[in-house]
Amino acid sequence: MCKQKLILKDEEIKNLQEQNDELSEIIKIKDSILSKKDEIITIQDKAIGWWKKPKLNGYIGARAINSNIAAPCLSATAVLSFNKISTGVQYIMQPNNPSTYVVIVEYKLF
């Protein structure tokens, strides 16, 4: 009777040790995930920050060609600006010449 109880207690201890080992492994895995959490969030923030929403800008202006104020050149510009690249269209109106379109592609150096 005592031997049976001892055998049952030994089996119970063995089962508890196995459960403890399994739980320790699970905790190690979760700890490794939590330790990398900040690194993952930093990478995600950089990825999200890399793609900023583009900005749409519009300009209207007048300028003189060859220092001739008598014949100003009127222009309207629409530009879509990304982080480093801007692209858009400029419409130029001149009194003595036909109106023209200009495509703009710019890369930001600094």
Biopython code that builds the backbone (N, CA, C, O; Angstrom):
import numpy as np
from Bio.PDB.StructureBuilder import StructureBuilder

atoms = [
    (1, "MET", "N", (0.812, -1.182, 0.000)),
    (1, "MET", "CA", (0.000, 0.000, 0.000)),
    (1, "MET", "C", (0.868, 1.262, 0.000)),
    (1, "MET", "O", (0.622, 2.194, -0.766)),
    (2, "CYS", "N", (1.860, 1.280, 0.848)),
    (2, "CYS", "CA", (2.768, 2.417, 0.905)),
    (2, "CYS", "C", (3.581, 2.537, -0.370)),
    (2, "CYS", "O", (3.854, 3.641, -0.841)),
    (3, "LYS", "N", (3.967, 1.392, -0.928)),
    (3, "LYS", "CA", (4.731, 1.417, -2.188)),
    (3, "LYS", "C", (3.889, 2.002, -3.306)),
    (3, "LYS", "O", (4.390, 2.764, -4.133)),
    (4, "GLN", "N", (2.624, 1.654, -3.333)),
    (4, "GLN", "CA", (1.734, 2.172, -4.369)),
    (4, "GLN", "C", (1.575, 3.695, -4.233)),
    (4, "GLN", "O", (1.584, 4.431, -5.219)),
    (5, "LYS", "N", (1.431, 4.133, -2.987)),
    (5, "LYS", "CA", (1.310, 5.569, -2.762)),
    (5, "LYS", "C", (2.585, 6.289, -3.163)),
    (5, "LYS", "O", (2.536, 7.380, -3.731)),
    (6, "LEU", "N", (3.718, 5.685, -2.868)),
    (6, "LEU", "CA", (4.998, 6.275, -3.266)),
    (6, "LEU", "C", (5.130, 6.321, -4.782)),
    (6, "LEU", "O", (5.599, 7.313, -5.338)),
    (7, "ILE", "N", (4.725, 5.269, -5.437)),
    (7, "ILE", "CA", (4.791, 5.213, -6.901)),
    (7, "ILE", "C", (3.873, 6.291, -7.493)),
    (7, "ILE", "O", (4.249, 6.984, -8.437)),
    (8, "LEU", "N", (2.660, 6.423, -6.924)),
    (8, "LEU", "CA", (1.726, 7.442, -7.402)),
    (8, "LEU", "C", (2.288, 8.848, -7.168)),
    (8, "LEU", "O", (2.177, 9.712, -8.038)),
    (9, "LYS", "N", (2.884, 9.075, -6.010)),
    (9, "LYS", "CA", (3.482, 10.379, -5.716)),
    (9, "LYS", "C", (4.651, 10.664, -6.651)),
    (9, "LYS", "O", (4.820, 11.792, -7.115)),
    (10, "ASP", "N", (5.457, 9.640, -6.926)),
    (10, "ASP", "CA", (6.582, 9.813, -7.854)),
    (10, "ASP", "C", (6.086, 10.167, -9.258)),
    (10, "ASP", "O", (6.654, 11.032, -9.924)),
    (11, "GLU", "N", (5.032, 9.498, -9.694)),
    (11, "GLU", "CA", (4.457, 9.801, -11.007)),
    (11, "GLU", "C", (3.881, 11.222, -11.032)),
    (11, "GLU", "O", (4.030, 11.949, -12.014)),
    (12, "GLU", "N", (3.229, 11.598, -9.945)),
    (12, "GLU", "CA", (2.669, 12.936, -9.853)),
    (12, "GLU", "C", (3.787, 13.991, -9.903)),
    (12, "GLU", "O", (3.660, 15.007, -10.586)),
    (13, "ILE", "N", (4.866, 13.737, -9.182)),
    (13, "ILE", "CA", (6.019, 14.644, -9.199)),
    (13, "ILE", "C", (6.609, 14.707, -10.594)),
    (13, "ILE", "O", (6.950, 15.786, -11.079)),
    (14, "LYS", "N", (6.731, 13.567, -11.237)),
    (14, "LYS", "CA", (7.276, 13.519, -12.598)),
    (14, "LYS", "C", (6.395, 14.314, -13.561)),
    (14, "LYS", "O", (6.907, 15.065, -14.391)),
    (15, "ASN", "N", (5.083, 14.155, -13.455)),
    (15, "ASN", "CA", (4.150, 14.899, -14.316)),
    (15, "ASN", "C", (4.249, 16.404, -14.062)),
    (15, "ASN", "O", (4.228, 17.206, -14.996)),
    (16, "LEU", "N", (4.357, 16.773, -12.792)),
    (16, "LEU", "CA", (4.478, 18.183, -12.451)),
    (16, "LEU", "C", (5.795, 18.765, -12.983)),
    (16, "LEU", "O", (5.830, 19.914, -13.423)),
    (17, "GLN", "N", (6.850, 17.995, -12.943)),
    (17, "GLN", "CA", (8.134, 18.465, -13.474)),
    (17, "GLN", "C", (8.069, 18.641, -14.991)),
    (17, "GLN", "O", (8.620, 19.598, -15.535)),
    (18, "GLU", "N", (7.395, 17.716, -15.667)),
    (18, "GLU", "CA", (7.232, 17.837, -17.126)),
    (18, "GLU", "C", (6.413, 19.081, -17.474)),
    (18, "GLU", "O", (6.743, 19.812, -18.408)),
    (19, "GLN", "N", (5.343, 19.311, -16.710)),
    (19, "GLN", "CA", (4.528, 20.504, -16.940)),
    (19, "GLN", "C", (5.339, 21.770, -16.677)),
    (19, "GLN", "O", (5.234, 22.757, -17.405)),
    (20, "ASN", "N", (6.140, 21.721, -15.632)),
    (20, "ASN", "CA", (6.996, 22.857, -15.303)),
    (20, "ASN", "C", (7.987, 23.129, -16.426)),
    (20, "ASN", "O", (8.210, 24.286, -16.781)),
    (21, "ASP", "N", (8.584, 22.084, -16.991)),
    (21, "ASP", "CA", (9.527, 22.242, -18.100)),
    (21, "ASP", "C", (8.835, 22.832, -19.334)),
    (21, "ASP", "O", (9.388, 23.702, -20.007)),
    (22, "GLU", "N", (7.620, 22.351, -19.621)),
    (22, "GLU", "CA", (6.864, 22.870, -20.764)),
    (22, "GLU", "C", (6.534, 24.353, -20.568)),
    (22, "GLU", "O", (6.670, 25.162, -21.485)),
    (23, "LEU", "N", (6.098, 24.686, -19.355)),
    (23, "LEU", "CA", (5.763, 26.083, -19.076)),
    (23, "LEU", "C", (7.004, 26.966, -19.129)),
    (23, "LEU", "O", (6.932, 28.114, -19.567)),
    (24, "SER", "N", (8.126, 26.443, -18.691)),
    (24, "SER", "CA", (9.383, 27.208, -18.764)),
    (24, "SER", "C", (9.752, 27.489, -20.216)),
    (24, "SER", "O", (10.199, 28.591, -20.536)),
    (25, "GLU", "N", (9.575, 26.521, -21.089)),
    (25, "GLU", "CA", (9.856, 26.716, -22.519)),
    (25, "GLU", "C", (8.925, 27.778, -23.112)),
    (25, "GLU", "O", (9.359, 28.636, -23.880)),
    (26, "ILE", "N", (7.651, 27.708, -22.749)),
    (26, "ILE", "CA", (6.689, 28.690, -23.253)),
    (26, "ILE", "C", (7.078, 30.086, -22.783)),
    (26, "ILE", "O", (7.020, 31.044, -23.554)),
    (27, "ILE", "N", (7.474, 30.200, -21.518)),
    (27, "ILE", "CA", (7.880, 31.502, -20.986)),
    (27, "ILE", "C", (9.121, 32.012, -21.706)),
    (27, "ILE", "O", (9.217, 33.206, -21.988)),
    (28, "LYS", "N", (10.067, 31.138, -22.008)),
    (28, "LYS", "CA", (11.280, 31.549, -22.740)),
    (28, "LYS", "C", (10.920, 32.079, -24.124)),
    (28, "LYS", "O", (11.459, 33.091, -24.571)),
    (29, "ILE", "N", (10.012, 31.389, -24.791)),
    (29, "ILE", "CA", (9.591, 31.821, -26.131)),
    (29, "ILE", "C", (8.915, 33.190, -26.050)),
    (29, "ILE", "O", (9.206, 34.079, -26.850)),
    (30, "LYS", "N", (8.015, 33.355, -25.083)),
    (30, "LYS", "CA", (7.329, 34.644, -24.933)),
    (30, "LYS", "C", (8.312, 35.751, -24.573)),
    (30, "LYS", "O", (8.193, 36.873, -25.065)),
    (31, "ASP", "N", (9.279, 35.441, -23.722)),
    (31, "ASP", "CA", (10.287, 36.444, -23.360)),
    (31, "ASP", "C", (11.109, 36.863, -24.568)),
    (31, "ASP", "O", (11.430, 38.040, -24.731)),
    (32, "SER", "N", (11.451, 35.892, -25.418)),
    (32, "SER", "CA", (12.227, 36.253, -26.616)),
    (32, "SER", "C", (11.402, 37.130, -27.554)),
    (32, "SER", "O", (11.937, 38.040, -28.187)),
    (33, "ILE", "N", (10.106, 36.859, -27.641)),
    (33, "ILE", "CA", (9.233, 37.694, -28.470)),
    (33, "ILE", "C", (9.135, 39.095, -27.886)),
    (33, "ILE", "O", (9.225, 40.085, -28.613)),
    (34, "LEU", "N", (8.949, 39.179, -26.570)),
    (34, "LEU", "CA", (8.846, 40.490, -25.929)),
    (34, "LEU", "C", (10.146, 41.280, -26.031)),
    (34, "LEU", "O", (10.119, 42.504, -26.158)),
    (35, "SER", "N", (11.269, 40.597, -25.978)),
    (35, "SER", "CA", (12.544, 41.308, -26.078)),
    (35, "SER", "C", (12.748, 41.882, -27.475)),
    (35, "SER", "O", (13.437, 42.890, -27.634)),
    (36, "LYS", "N", (12.160, 41.256, -28.486)),
    (36, "LYS", "CA", (12.283, 41.759, -29.854)),
    (36, "LYS", "C", (11.176, 42.739, -30.205)),
    (36, "LYS", "O", (11.192, 43.333, -31.284)),
    (37, "LYS", "N", (10.211, 42.915, -29.303)),
    (37, "LYS", "CA", (9.065, 43.786, -29.569)),
    (37, "LYS", "C", (9.505, 45.200, -29.923)),
    (37, "LYS", "O", (9.036, 45.759, -30.915)),
    (38, "ASP", "N", (10.387, 45.780, -29.140)),
    (38, "ASP", "CA", (10.837, 47.149, -29.403)),
    (38, "ASP", "C", (11.544, 47.256, -30.750)),
    (38, "ASP", "O", (11.368, 48.234, -31.476)),
    (39, "GLU", "N", (12.338, 46.250, -31.075)),
    (39, "GLU", "CA", (13.034, 46.254, -32.362)),
    (39, "GLU", "C", (12.038, 46.181, -33.517)),
    (39, "GLU", "O", (12.196, 46.873, -34.523)),
    (40, "ILE", "N", (11.018, 45.345, -33.373)),
    (40, "ILE", "CA", (9.993, 45.203, -34.415)),
    (40, "ILE", "C", (9.213, 46.507, -34.563)),
    (40, "ILE", "O", (8.941, 46.944, -35.682)),
    (41, "ILE", "N", (8.854, 47.126, -33.446)),
    (41, "ILE", "CA", (8.107, 48.391, -33.505)),
    (41, "ILE", "C", (8.954, 49.483, -34.156)),
    (41, "ILE", "O", (8.432, 50.290, -34.925)),
    (42, "THR", "N", (10.250, 49.519, -33.859)),
    (42, "THR", "CA", (11.135, 50.505, -34.482)),
    (42, "THR", "C", (11.185, 50.311, -35.988)),
    (42, "THR", "O", (11.124, 51.279, -36.746)),
    (43, "ILE", "N", (11.293, 49.073, -36.417)),
    (43, "ILE", "CA", (11.325, 48.781, -37.861)),
    (43, "ILE", "C", (10.010, 49.190, -38.509)),
    (43, "ILE", "O", (10.006, 49.773, -39.593)),
    (44, "GLN", "N", (8.894, 48.887, -37.852)),
    (44, "GLN", "CA", (7.590, 49.272, -38.401)),
    (44, "GLN", "C", (7.450, 50.790, -38.469)),
    (44, "GLN", "O", (6.931, 51.322, -39.451)),
    (45, "ASP", "N", (7.908, 51.486, -37.437)),
    (45, "ASP", "CA", (7.833, 52.950, -37.455)),
    (45, "ASP", "C", (8.662, 53.528, -38.591)),
    (45, "ASP", "O", (8.241, 54.479, -39.249)),
    (46, "LYS", "N", (9.846, 52.953, -38.825)),
    (46, "LYS", "CA", (10.667, 53.429, -39.937)),
    (46, "LYS", "C", (9.978, 53.167, -41.269)),
    (46, "LYS", "O", (10.006, 54.011, -42.165)),
    (47, "ALA", "N", (9.359, 51.997, -41.399)),
    (47, "ALA", "CA", (8.668, 51.670, -42.649)),
    (47, "ALA", "C", (7.483, 52.590, -42.866)),
    (47, "ALA", "O", (7.251, 53.047, -43.985)),
    (48, "ILE", "N", (6.739, 52.865, -41.824)),
    (48, "ILE", "CA", (5.589, 53.760, -41.955)),
    (48, "ILE", "C", (6.062, 55.178, -42.227)),
    (48, "ILE", "O", (5.477, 55.879, -43.053)),
    (49, "GLY", "N", (7.115, 55.607, -41.541)),
    (49, "GLY", "CA", (7.636, 56.961, -41.723)),
    (49, "GLY", "C", (8.252, 57.170, -43.095)),
    (49, "GLY", "O", (8.324, 58.301, -43.575)),
    (50, "TRP", "N", (8.697, 56.090, -43.733)),
    (50, "TRP", "CA", (9.310, 56.218, -45.053)),
    (50, "TRP", "C", (8.285, 56.695, -46.066)),
    (50, "TRP", "O", (8.612, 57.485, -46.952)),
    (51, "TRP", "N", (7.073, 56.237, -45.951)),
    (51, "TRP", "CA", (6.044, 56.605, -46.916)),
    (51, "TRP", "C", (5.119, 57.629, -46.273)),
    (51, "TRP", "O", (4.135, 57.274, -45.624)),
    (52, "LYS", "N", (5.442, 58.880, -46.459)),
    (52, "LYS", "CA", (4.588, 59.942, -45.947)),
    (52, "LYS", "C", (3.543, 60.273, -46.998)),
    (52, "LYS", "O", (3.740, 60.024, -48.187)),
    (53, "LYS", "N", (2.443, 60.829, -46.551)),
    (53, "LYS", "CA", (1.400, 61.220, -47.491)),
    (53, "LYS", "C", (1.932, 62.313, -48.407)),
    (53, "LYS", "O", (2.594, 63.241, -47.942)),
    (54, "PRO", "N", (1.652, 62.215, -49.695)),
    (54, "PRO", "CA", (2.108, 63.268, -50.607)),
    (54, "PRO", "C", (1.339, 64.567, -50.361)),
    (54, "PRO", "O", (0.196, 64.555, -49.905)),
    (55, "LYS", "N", (1.987, 65.671, -50.673)),
    (55, "LYS", "CA", (1.367, 66.988, -50.529)),
    (55, "LYS", "C", (1.116, 67.562, -51.911)),
    (55, "LYS", "O", (1.972, 67.487, -52.793)),
    (56, "LEU", "N", (-0.054, 68.129, -52.090)),
    (56, "LEU", "CA", (-0.405, 68.780, -53.349)),
    (56, "LEU", "C", (-0.284, 70.282, -53.152)),
    (56, "LEU", "O", (-0.940, 70.859, -52.285)),
    (57, "ASN", "N", (0.558, 70.911, -53.960)),
    (57, "ASN", "CA", (0.772, 72.357, -53.894)),
    (57, "ASN", "C", (0.390, 72.986, -55.228)),
    (57, "ASN", "O", (0.605, 72.396, -56.287)),
    (58, "GLY", "N", (-0.172, 74.178, -55.169)),
    (58, "GLY", "CA", (-0.511, 74.917, -56.381)),
    (58, "GLY", "C", (0.045, 76.328, -56.296)),
    (58, "GLY", "O", (-0.023, 76.978, -55.253)),
    (59, "TYR", "N", (0.593, 76.787, -57.408)),
    (59, "TYR", "CA", (1.204, 78.120, -57.450)),
    (59, "TYR", "C", (0.708, 78.870, -58.681)),
    (59, "TYR", "O", (0.478, 78.276, -59.734)),
    (60, "ILE", "N", (0.546, 80.174, -58.534)),
    (60, "ILE", "CA", (0.265, 81.062, -59.668)),
    (60, "ILE", "C", (1.266, 82.193, -59.565)),
    (60, "ILE", "O", (1.490, 82.741, -58.486)),
    (61, "GLY", "N", (1.870, 82.541, -60.695)),
    (61, "GLY", "CA", (2.877, 83.585, -60.644)),
    (61, "GLY", "C", (3.070, 84.285, -61.970)),
    (61, "GLY", "O", (2.504, 83.891, -62.990)),
    (62, "ALA", "N", (3.873, 85.326, -61.939)),
    (62, "ALA", "CA", (4.242, 86.080, -63.140)),
    (62, "ALA", "C", (5.744, 86.290, -63.096)),
    (62, "ALA", "O", (6.325, 86.492, -62.029)),
    (63, "ARG", "N", (6.364, 86.240, -64.259)),
    (63, "ARG", "CA", (7.809, 86.483, -64.330)),
    (63, "ARG", "C", (8.137, 87.159, -65.642)),
    (63, "ARG", "O", (7.374, 87.093, -66.605)),
    (64, "ALA", "N", (9.262, 87.797, -65.660)),
    (64, "ALA", "CA", (9.715, 88.497, -66.869)),
    (64, "ALA", "C", (10.756, 87.625, -67.571)),
    (64, "ALA", "O", (11.591, 86.991, -66.926)),
    (65, "ILE", "N", (10.692, 87.607, -68.880)),
    (65, "ILE", "CA", (11.665, 86.856, -69.676)),
    (65, "ILE", "C", (12.656, 87.843, -70.264)),
    (65, "ILE", "O", (12.253, 88.844, -70.858)),
    (66, "ASN", "N", (13.927, 87.581, -70.111)),
    (66, "ASN", "CA", (15.004, 88.429, -70.620)),
    (66, "ASN", "C", (14.900, 89.865, -70.095)),
    (66, "ASN", "O", (15.178, 90.811, -70.833)),
    (67, "SER", "N", (14.512, 90.033, -68.858)),
    (67, "SER", "CA", (14.387, 91.351, -68.205)),
    (67, "SER", "C", (13.441, 92.286, -68.939)),
    (67, "SER", "O", (13.598, 93.505, -68.864)),
    (68, "ASN", "N", (12.465, 91.739, -69.645)),
    (68, "ASN", "CA", (11.496, 92.530, -70.387)),
    (68, "ASN", "C", (10.194, 92.551, -69.590)),
    (68, "ASN", "O", (9.404, 91.609, -69.651)),
    (69, "ILE", "N", (9.980, 93.624, -68.848)),
    (69, "ILE", "CA", (8.811, 93.712, -67.990)),
    (69, "ILE", "C", (7.544, 93.965, -68.814)),
    (69, "ILE", "O", (6.436, 93.725, -68.333)),
    (70, "ALA", "N", (7.695, 94.437, -70.025)),
    (70, "ALA", "CA", (6.536, 94.746, -70.863)),
    (70, "ALA", "C", (5.786, 93.487, -71.286)),
    (70, "ALA", "O", (4.583, 93.550, -71.538)),
    (71, "ALA", "N", (6.465, 92.351, -71.368)),
    (71, "ALA", "CA", (5.814, 91.108, -71.797)),
    (71, "ALA", "C", (5.973, 90.057, -70.693)),
    (71, "ALA", "O", (6.826, 89.177, -70.805)),
    (72, "PRO", "N", (5.173, 90.136, -69.639)),
    (72, "PRO", "CA", (5.329, 89.156, -68.559)),
    (72, "PRO", "C", (4.822, 87.779, -68.976)),
    (72, "PRO", "O", (3.984, 87.638, -69.866)),
    (73, "CYS", "N", (5.346, 86.807, -68.320)),
    (73, "CYS", "CA", (4.946, 85.422, -68.560)),
    (73, "CYS", "C", (4.149, 84.972, -67.338)),
    (73, "CYS", "O", (4.687, 84.958, -66.231)),
    (74, "LEU", "N", (2.900, 84.609, -67.509)),
    (74, "LEU", "CA", (2.065, 84.139, -66.418)),
    (74, "LEU", "C", (2.133, 82.616, -66.360)),
    (74, "LEU", "O", (2.166, 81.949, -67.394)),
    (75, "SER", "N", (2.151, 82.077, -65.158)),
    (75, "SER", "CA", (2.243, 80.624, -65.046)),
    (75, "SER", "C", (1.395, 80.119, -63.886)),
    (75, "SER", "O", (1.190, 80.812, -62.890)),
    (76, "ALA", "N", (0.916, 78.909, -64.043)),
    (76, "ALA", "CA", (0.187, 78.194, -62.985)),
    (76, "ALA", "C", (0.841, 76.825, -62.855)),
    (76, "ALA", "O", (1.080, 76.143, -63.852)),
    (77, "THR", "N", (1.129, 76.430, -61.618)),
    (77, "THR", "CA", (1.847, 75.183, -61.377)),
    (77, "THR", "C", (1.084, 74.342, -60.358)),
    (77, "THR", "O", (0.598, 74.858, -59.351)),
    (78, "ALA", "N", (0.985, 73.054, -60.629)),
    (78, "ALA", "CA", (0.440, 72.079, -59.680)),
    (78, "ALA", "C", (1.514, 71.024, -59.462)),
    (78, "ALA", "O", (1.978, 70.398, -60.414)),
    (79, "VAL", "N", (1.914, 70.825, -58.189)),
    (79, "VAL", "CA", (3.006, 69.911, -57.866)),
    (79, "VAL", "C", (2.545, 68.934, -56.790)),
    (79, "VAL", "O", (1.932, 69.333, -55.800)),
    (80, "LEU", "N", (2.842, 67.668, -56.989)),
    (80, "LEU", "CA", (2.598, 66.623, -56.004)),
    (80, "LEU", "C", (3.947, 66.261, -55.396)),
    (80, "LEU", "O", (4.814, 65.724, -56.086)),
    (81, "SER", "N", (4.132, 66.554, -54.097)),
    (81, "SER", "CA", (5.436, 66.378, -53.447)),
    (81, "SER", "C", (5.417, 65.161, -52.542)),
    (81, "SER", "O", (4.578, 65.043, -51.649)),
    (82, "PHE", "N", (6.353, 64.259, -52.787)),
    (82, "PHE", "CA", (6.579, 63.112, -51.922)),
    (82, "PHE", "C", (7.749, 63.446, -51.008)),
    (82, "PHE", "O", (8.134, 64.611, -50.908)),
    (83, "ASN", "N", (8.321, 62.450, -50.339)),
    (83, "ASN", "CA", (9.405, 62.689, -49.395)),
    (83, "ASN", "C", (10.613, 63.322, -50.069)),
    (83, "ASN", "O", (11.100, 64.350, -49.598)),
    (84, "LYS", "N", (11.106, 62.748, -51.141)),
    (84, "LYS", "CA", (12.301, 63.256, -51.826)),
    (84, "LYS", "C", (12.022, 63.683, -53.269)),
    (84, "LYS", "O", (12.842, 64.372, -53.874)),
    (85, "ILE", "N", (10.897, 63.290, -53.815)),
    (85, "ILE", "CA", (10.606, 63.546, -55.229)),
    (85, "ILE", "C", (9.332, 64.378, -55.356)),
    (85, "ILE", "O", (8.339, 64.134, -54.670)),
    (86, "SER", "N", (9.385, 65.362, -56.246)),
    (86, "SER", "CA", (8.204, 66.158, -56.573)),
    (86, "SER", "C", (7.947, 66.030, -58.071)),
    (86, "SER", "O", (8.877, 66.006, -58.878)),
    (87, "THR", "N", (6.688, 65.950, -58.417)),
    (87, "THR", "CA", (6.325, 65.874, -59.829)),
    (87, "THR", "C", (5.074, 66.724, -60.045)),
    (87, "THR", "O", (4.224, 66.839, -59.162)),
    (88, "GLY", "N", (4.981, 67.307, -61.216)),
    (88, "GLY", "CA", (3.831, 68.156, -61.468)),
    (88, "GLY", "C", (3.806, 68.690, -62.883)),
    (88, "GLY", "O", (4.539, 68.230, -63.759)),
    (89, "VAL", "N", (2.938, 69.680, -63.087)),
    (89, "VAL", "CA", (2.733, 70.288, -64.403)),
    (89, "VAL", "C", (2.703, 71.800, -64.226)),
    (89, "VAL", "O", (2.164, 72.320, -63.250)),
    (90, "GLN", "N", (3.293, 72.487, -65.191)),
    (90, "GLN", "CA", (3.256, 73.949, -65.184)),
    (90, "GLN", "C", (2.652, 74.409, -66.507)),
    (90, "GLN", "O", (3.043, 73.951, -67.581)),
    (91, "TYR", "N", (1.694, 75.323, -66.406)),
    (91, "TYR", "CA", (1.043, 75.892, -67.584)),
    (91, "TYR", "C", (1.528, 77.322, -67.713)),
    (91, "TYR", "O", (1.346, 78.130, -66.802)),
    (92, "ILE", "N", (2.153, 77.640, -68.856)),
    (92, "ILE", "CA", (2.751, 78.962, -69.066)),
    (92, "ILE", "C", (1.958, 79.707, -70.142)),
    (92, "ILE", "O", (1.701, 79.184, -71.226)),
    (93, "MET", "N", (1.574, 80.959, -69.805)),
    (93, "MET", "CA", (0.818, 81.800, -70.746)),
    (93, "MET", "C", (1.659, 83.031, -71.070)),
    (93, "MET", "O", (2.093, 83.758, -70.176)),
    (94, "GLN", "N", (1.880, 83.251, -72.366)),
    (94, "GLN", "CA", (2.628, 84.428, -72.822)),
    (94, "GLN", "C", (1.759, 85.199, -73.803)),
    (94, "GLN", "O", (1.023, 84.595, -74.584)),
    (95, "PRO", "N", (1.836, 86.526, -73.774)),
    (95, "PRO", "CA", (0.956, 87.325, -74.630)),
    (95, "PRO", "C", (1.210, 87.113, -76.131)),
    (95, "PRO", "O", (0.255, 87.061, -76.906)),
    (96, "ASN", "N", (2.465, 86.990, -76.552)),
    (96, "ASN", "CA", (2.774, 86.918, -77.989)),
    (96, "ASN", "C", (3.061, 85.495, -78.466)),
    (96, "ASN", "O", (3.285, 85.287, -79.659)),
    (97, "ASN", "N", (3.058, 84.541, -77.590)),
    (97, "ASN", "CA", (3.374, 83.151, -77.942)),
    (97, "ASN", "C", (2.223, 82.245, -77.509)),
    (97, "ASN", "O", (1.446, 82.605, -76.625)),
    (98, "PRO", "N", (2.114, 81.076, -78.128)),
    (98, "PRO", "CA", (1.066, 80.146, -77.680)),
    (98, "PRO", "C", (1.378, 79.617, -76.273)),
    (98, "PRO", "O", (2.537, 79.536, -75.864)),
    (99, "SER", "N", (0.336, 79.269, -75.563)),
    (99, "SER", "CA", (0.508, 78.720, -74.213)),
    (99, "SER", "C", (1.149, 77.338, -74.292)),
    (99, "SER", "O", (0.942, 76.602, -75.257)),
    (100, "THR", "N", (1.921, 76.996, -73.279)),
    (100, "THR", "CA", (2.620, 75.704, -73.270)),
    (100, "THR", "C", (2.469, 75.023, -71.912)),
    (100, "THR", "O", (2.185, 75.661, -70.898)),
    (101, "TYR", "N", (2.666, 73.716, -71.930)),
    (101, "TYR", "CA", (2.706, 72.906, -70.714)),
    (101, "TYR", "C", (4.132, 72.446, -70.482)),
    (101, "TYR", "O", (4.861, 72.164, -71.433)),
    (102, "VAL", "N", (4.529, 72.370, -69.238)),
    (102, "VAL", "CA", (5.849, 71.857, -68.876)),
    (102, "VAL", "C", (5.647, 70.799, -67.802)),
    (102, "VAL", "O", (4.919, 71.024, -66.835)),
    (103, "VAL", "N", (6.289, 69.644, -67.967)),
    (103, "VAL", "CA", (6.241, 68.587, -66.950)),
    (103, "VAL", "C", (7.426, 68.804, -66.007)),
    (103, "VAL", "O", (8.552, 69.038, -66.448)),
    (104, "ILE", "N", (7.151, 68.723, -64.700)),
    (104, "ILE", "CA", (8.191, 68.964, -63.707)),
    (104, "ILE", "C", (8.451, 67.662, -62.935)),
    (104, "ILE", "O", (7.522, 67.026, -62.438)),
    (105, "VAL", "N", (9.719, 67.284, -62.846)),
    (105, "VAL", "CA", (10.165, 66.173, -61.991)),
    (105, "VAL", "C", (11.392, 66.676, -61.254)),
    (105, "VAL", "O", (12.396, 67.029, -61.872)),
    (106, "GLU", "N", (11.308, 66.709, -59.917)),
    (106, "GLU", "CA", (12.404, 67.243, -59.116)),
    (106, "GLU", "C", (12.803, 66.222, -58.057)),
    (106, "GLU", "O", (11.962, 65.485, -57.542)),
    (107, "TYR", "N", (14.096, 66.188, -57.738)),
    (107, "TYR", "CA", (14.624, 65.348, -56.667)),
    (107, "TYR", "C", (15.246, 66.254, -55.617)),
    (107, "TYR", "O", (16.071, 67.105, -55.951)),
    (108, "LYS", "N", (14.872, 66.092, -54.375)),
    (108, "LYS", "CA", (15.341, 66.955, -53.303)),
    (108, "LYS", "C", (16.749, 66.535, -52.878)),
    (108, "LYS", "O", (16.961, 65.409, -52.429)),
    (109, "LEU", "N", (17.706, 67.451, -53.025)),
    (109, "LEU", "CA", (19.090, 67.161, -52.644)),
    (109, "LEU", "C", (19.341, 67.426, -51.171)),
    (109, "LEU", "O", (19.974, 66.615, -50.496)),
    (110, "PHE", "N", (18.860, 68.536, -50.668)),
    (110, "PHE", "CA", (19.028, 68.857, -49.242)),
    (110, "PHE", "C", (17.906, 69.733, -48.765)),
    (110, "PHE", "O", (17.872, 70.109, -47.593)),
]
sb = StructureBuilder()
sb.init_structure("model")
sb.init_model(0)
sb.init_chain("A")
sb.init_seg("    ")
for serial, (resi, resn, name, xyz) in enumerate(atoms, 1):
    if name == "N":
        sb.init_residue(resn, " ", resi, " ")
    sb.init_atom(name, np.array(xyz, "f"), 0.0, 1.0, " ", f" {name:<3s}", serial, name[0])
structure = sb.get_structure()
